[in-house]
Amino acid sequence: SHDFGKTMLVCRMQHEQPHHHTAWEWFGIGQTLALLPLSEHLSSVVLTLPPHEMQALLELPDADFERDIARRYQGRLGEMKRAGSRHTYPLIGVYAQRFVAPRFALIGDAAVGMHPVTAHGFNFGLHGVDLLSREILAAARAGADIAAPERLQRYEAAHRRATRPLYLATQAIATLYTDDRTPARLVRRLVLDASSRIGPLRLAIATALSEDGLSLRGLLPSALPGLR
Ligand SMILES: Cc1cc2nc3c(=O)[nH]c(=O)nc-3n(C[C@H](O)[C@H](O)[C@H](O)COP(=O)(O)OP(=O)(O)OC[C@H]3O[C@@H](n4cnc5c(N)ncnc54)[C@H](O)[C@@H]3O)c2cc1C
């Protein structure tokens, strides 16, 4: 596992201004903010802070909490009101040493629990379910043992191949984009400048992180065609 040493807050909030159905991720100095749009004036606020700062925020009464969050978004969403509970958890990435044991398999975040920055944890979960269910179905159709060790090992090997590179890349991106020291800030400035100026680089990054990239790497399950 990898402890990013930060605490993440997830809280549903209503806001005065519409979000125009745009999800944001905003790497500030000392904080990371994300906004996951729900209905027009309702979003999930995701805020990452050092644990002691998060504790202070959690202790604020509602009105102060709401003002503090609106200020962090620099007033872009107008006034904000809490519409759900303030839920926090330690930001830890997990990549299980083994995905399988006798008659046992890990799927979802229990196998690969990623930093949410590249937004693929759920997709990996679906991929694991797809791989494992194919093995189980094939065994059931053949009247064989659905938990035979070689079947579980095939699932583990295929799921590792599909998830390990993006897990490591996500960890590197998260580390770079949450490091406030000058060298890290310079490197990310360079990466952002290069990707906004060089069209093919921007396209390569977008493809790697989008549905197209996932499909190319076989990461969108064929059992769930609606997601293609
Ligand atoms: C802010 C944020 C944004 C994200 N954005 C994206 C995204 O855009 N795209 C994407 O693909 N992924 C995204 N993810 C990742 C995605 O949410 C997770 O990968 C996914 O929810 C994992 O599903 P899961 O079923 O494995 O685990 P969970 O969703 O964590 O479900 C586990 C369940 O088990 C319950 N549980 C735990 N212990 C016990 C117990 N002992 N007994 C009974 N029940 C128990 C828990 O309460 C929970 O309901 C995001 C995650 C976060 C935090």
The ligand as an SDF file (V2000), in Angstrom:
LIG
                    3D

 53 58  0  0  0  0  0  0  0  0999 V2000
  -13.7940   10.9100   -4.9170 C   0  0  0  0  0  0  0  0  0  0  0  0
  -13.7400    9.6750   -5.7550 C   0  0  0  0  0  0  0  0  0  0  0  0
  -13.9560    9.7720   -7.1210 C   0  0  0  0  0  0  0  0  0  0  0  0
  -13.8870    8.6290   -7.9170 C   0  0  0  0  0  0  0  0  0  0  0  0
  -14.1060    8.7570   -9.2600 N   0  0  0  0  0  0  0  0  0  0  0  0
  -14.0430    7.6630  -10.0400 C   0  0  0  0  0  0  0  0  0  0  0  0
  -14.2970    7.7680  -11.4470 C   0  0  0  0  0  0  0  0  0  0  0  0
  -14.5780    8.8510  -11.9720 O   0  0  0  0  0  0  0  0  0  0  0  0
  -14.2070    6.6440  -12.2070 N   0  0  0  0  0  0  0  0  0  0  0  0
  -13.8920    5.4330  -11.6710 C   0  0  0  0  0  0  0  0  0  0  0  0
  -13.7990    4.4390  -12.4190 O   0  0  0  0  0  0  0  0  0  0  0  0
  -13.6650    5.2990  -10.3260 N   0  0  0  0  0  0  0  0  0  0  0  0
  -13.7380    6.3780   -9.5070 C   0  0  0  0  0  0  0  0  0  0  0  0
  -13.5270    6.2520   -8.1560 N   0  0  0  0  0  0  0  0  0  0  0  0
  -13.2120    4.9210   -7.5900 C   0  0  0  0  0  0  0  0  0  0  0  0
  -14.4790    4.0980   -7.3250 C   0  0  0  0  0  0  0  0  0  0  0  0
  -15.3930    4.8420   -6.5440 O   0  0  0  0  0  0  0  0  0  0  0  0
  -14.0720    2.8190   -6.5730 C   0  0  0  0  0  0  0  0  0  0  0  0
  -13.0460    2.1720   -7.2900 O   0  0  0  0  0  0  0  0  0  0  0  0
  -15.2620    1.8630   -6.4440 C   0  0  0  0  0  0  0  0  0  0  0  0
  -16.3210    2.4800   -5.7410 O   0  0  0  0  0  0  0  0  0  0  0  0
  -14.8350    0.5940   -5.7120 C   0  0  0  0  0  0  0  0  0  0  0  0
  -15.9330   -0.2730   -5.6240 O   0  0  0  0  0  0  0  0  0  0  0  0
  -15.9230   -1.4680   -4.6210 P   0  0  0  0  0  0  0  0  0  0  0  0
  -17.2730   -2.1020   -4.7320 O   0  0  0  0  0  0  0  0  0  0  0  0
  -14.7160   -2.3180   -4.8330 O   0  0  0  0  0  0  0  0  0  0  0  0
  -15.7120   -0.8200   -3.1760 O   0  0  0  0  0  0  0  0  0  0  0  0
  -16.6650    0.1960   -2.4080 P   0  0  0  0  0  0  0  0  0  0  0  0
  -17.4260    1.0650   -3.3580 O   0  0  0  0  0  0  0  0  0  0  0  0
  -15.7800    0.8380   -1.3850 O   0  0  0  0  0  0  0  0  0  0  0  0
  -17.7260   -0.7540   -1.7070 O   0  0  0  0  0  0  0  0  0  0  0  0
  -17.3770   -1.5430   -0.5960 C   0  0  0  0  0  0  0  0  0  0  0  0
  -18.6220   -1.6580    0.2680 C   0  0  0  0  0  0  0  0  0  0  0  0
  -18.3770   -2.6130    1.2980 O   0  0  0  0  0  0  0  0  0  0  0  0
  -18.8890   -2.0970    2.5140 C   0  0  0  0  0  0  0  0  0  0  0  0
  -18.1400   -2.7580    3.5980 N   0  0  0  0  0  0  0  0  0  0  0  0
  -16.8830   -2.5130    4.0190 C   0  0  0  0  0  0  0  0  0  0  0  0
  -16.5630   -3.3330    5.0230 N   0  0  0  0  0  0  0  0  0  0  0  0
  -17.6290   -4.1240    5.2300 C   0  0  0  0  0  0  0  0  0  0  0  0
  -17.9000   -5.1890    6.1360 C   0  0  0  0  0  0  0  0  0  0  0  0
  -16.9980   -5.6020    7.0090 N   0  0  0  0  0  0  0  0  0  0  0  0
  -19.1110   -5.7840    6.0670 N   0  0  0  0  0  0  0  0  0  0  0  0
  -20.0350   -5.3940    5.1560 C   0  0  0  0  0  0  0  0  0  0  0  0
  -19.8350   -4.3810    4.2720 N   0  0  0  0  0  0  0  0  0  0  0  0
  -18.6460   -3.7690    4.3190 C   0  0  0  0  0  0  0  0  0  0  0  0
  -18.6370   -0.6110    2.4310 C   0  0  0  0  0  0  0  0  0  0  0  0
  -19.4970    0.1050    3.2900 O   0  0  0  0  0  0  0  0  0  0  0  0
  -18.9760   -0.3400    0.9580 C   0  0  0  0  0  0  0  0  0  0  0  0
  -20.3450   -0.0880    0.7640 O   0  0  0  0  0  0  0  0  0  0  0  0
  -13.5960    7.3740   -7.3320 C   0  0  0  0  0  0  0  0  0  0  0  0
  -13.3860    7.2790   -5.9460 C   0  0  0  0  0  0  0  0  0  0  0  0
  -13.4570    8.4220   -5.1700 C   0  0  0  0  0  0  0  0  0  0  0  0
  -13.2460    8.3020   -3.6830 C   0  0  0  0  0  0  0  0  0  0  0  0
  1  2  1  0
  2  3  1  0
  2 52  2  0
  3  4  2  0
  4  5  1  0
  4 50  1  0
  5  6  2  0
  6  7  1  0
  6 13  1  0
  7  8  2  0
  7  9  1  0
  9 10  1  0
 10 11  2  0
 10 12  1  0
 12 13  2  0
 13 14  1  0
 14 15  1  0
 14 50  1  0
 15 16  1  0
 16 17  1  0
 16 18  1  0
 18 19  1  0
 18 20  1  0
 20 21  1  0
 20 22  1  0
 22 23  1  0
 23 24  1  0
 24 25  2  0
 24 26  1  0
 24 27  1  0
 27 28  1  0
 28 29  2  0
 28 30  1  0
 28 31  1  0
 31 32  1  0
 32 33  1  0
 33 34  1  0
 33 48  1  0
 34 35  1  0
 35 36  1  0
 35 46  1  0
 36 37  1  0
 36 45  1  0
 37 38  2  0
 38 39  1  0
 39 40  1  0
 39 45  2  0
 40 41  1  0
 40 42  2  0
 42 43  1  0
 43 44  2  0
 44 45  1  0
 46 47  1  0
 46 48  1  0
 48 49  1  0
 50 51  2  0
 51 52  1  0
 52 53  1  0
M  END
$$$$
